[in-house]
Amino acid sequence: MVKYRTMTERNAQQAIAVALTGASGAAYGLRLIEQLILAGRTVHVLYSQAAQVVLQMEAGIEMPGRPADAEAFLTQRFAAAAGQLRVYGRQQWTAPVASGSNPPAAMVVCPCTTGTLASIAHGVCDDLIDRVADVMLKERRKLILVVRETPFSTIHLQNMLTLSQAGAVIMPANPGFYQGARTLDDLVDYMVARVLDHLAVEHRLMPRWGDAERG
């Protein structure tokens, strides 16, 4: 007999979808996945073909093309518990996250290309990343887009406005320096910390403004 989970049971798992696209800034996405795993969240990972190229260029990571192989690779890399990290293919329309009947609690596209931004803004849904983002918007779930581009064209800004009005959080990869950043890792942690704050996930990546205690 099939046991159906209630919406409460699904939400209790607090699953987060993380999509990696071909924008520069692979370190942001990798650090975010690591922190979500450490926080005990279930993580659904999606990645584009261009993201595989960027991961190799920027992080020296040869991401397997097959979802099952990528899932095993990332599970080992982040020391995730069995079943805590799931990976889906770009055209895997049967993935649970592709339907509004089984959405994750939130989704972060990190980093997000302006091409992906445009596809989501116009409801194109050519691949699973676009589709899951579309599900987030229609189901009124948290959608965070860590856009990595500079400068922004008028088209980029119009797409960001469209998505902001639809309920998405537009969070360009613009790290701050007031926390006393000394390394690139500090700048990465700044952005990941801001994403985690919006996901209501506890972390100790950086001191908060006005806090006397550091570390």
Secondary structure, DSSP 4 states (H G I P E B T S, - for coil): ---PPPHHHHHHT--EEEEE-SSS-HHHHHHHHHHHHHTT--EEEEE-HHHHHHHHHHH-----SSHHHHHHHHHHHTTPPTTTEEEE-TT-TTSGGGSTTS--SEEEEEEE-HHHHHHHHTT---SHHHHHHHHHHHTT-EEEEEE--SSPPHHHHHHHHHHHHTT-EE--S---STTT--SHHHHHHHHHHHHHHHTT----SSPPTT-S---
